[in-house]
Amino acid sequence: RPGGRLVLASMAHGRTAPTRIYESLFRTFPRLAGGCRPLALSAAVEEAGFSIESINYVTQMLLPSEVVGARRRDAGSP
């Protein structure tokens, strides 16, 4: 509904050597990583009719996560 809020968290693309190595291993051996891979959330959130209010990056066990906070746009908003 218009004005509704959404928060999503996902593994993010690597910015450091260890995370880039993990991504490289995932591309080569996806089962080794349990199928977990980075996703680009921002474009999908905006495409679904939400306006992004915040993006935060958190690193846990050497793996980065992206946390996106968004609000549903009104029906007449671009």
C-alpha positions as a printed Julia matrix, in Angstrom:
78×3 Matrix{Float64}:
  0.0     0.0     0.0
  1.22    3.59   -0.52
  3.48    4.71    2.32
  4.21    1.11    3.4
  7.73    0.33    4.59
 10.15   -2.37    3.51
 13.5    -3.53    4.88
 15.57   -6.12    3.01
 18.95   -7.6     3.85
 21.12   -9.59    1.48
 24.7   -10.56    0.93
 26.39   -7.66   -0.91
 29.07   -7.58   -3.58
 32.57   -7.61   -2.16
 34.67   -4.54   -1.6
 37.6    -6.29    0.05
 39.95   -9.04   -1.11
 38.37  -11.81    1.06
 34.88  -11.09   -0.24
 36.04  -10.93   -3.85
 37.74  -14.3    -3.34
 34.46  -15.71   -1.94
 32.56  -14.43   -5.0
 35.13  -15.97   -7.32
 34.81  -19.32   -5.51
 31.01  -19.07   -5.73
 31.13  -18.56   -9.5
 33.41  -21.59   -9.84
 31.84  -23.86   -7.17
 28.31  -22.61   -6.28
 27.51  -25.66   -4.14
 30.51  -24.93   -1.94
 28.83  -21.68   -0.86
 25.45  -23.31   -0.29
 23.9   -21.29   -3.1
 24.34  -18.02   -1.2
 25.38  -15.2    -3.5
 25.35  -11.39   -3.57
 22.24   -9.65   -4.89
 21.82   -6.06   -6.07
 18.74   -5.01   -4.11
 18.48   -1.3    -4.89
 17.36   -1.56   -8.51
 14.8    -4.28   -7.73
 13.37   -2.29   -4.8
 12.92    0.84   -6.93
 11.5    -1.19   -9.82
  8.87   -2.59   -7.42
  7.61    0.94   -6.67
  9.59    1.82   -3.54
 11.77    4.84   -2.79
 14.99    3.97   -1.03
 15.42    5.79    2.27
 18.62    4.15    3.51
 21.34    1.71    2.51
 23.72    0.33    5.12
 26.59   -2.12    4.73
 27.52   -4.53    7.51
 30.31   -7.11    7.48
 29.88  -10.36    9.38
 32.42  -13.19    9.26
 34.23  -11.41    6.38
 31.04  -11.36    4.25
 29.32   -8.05    3.5
 25.57   -7.56    3.8
 23.49   -4.75    2.36
 20.45   -3.55    4.35
 18.01   -1.47    2.31
 15.2     0.54    3.9
 12.46    1.81    1.58
  8.98    3.27    1.5
  6.24    2.51   -1.05
  5.63    5.43   -3.41
  2.17    6.92   -3.73
  0.23    5.85   -6.83
  0.82    9.23   -8.52
  4.55    9.51   -7.69
  7.3     8.74  -10.23
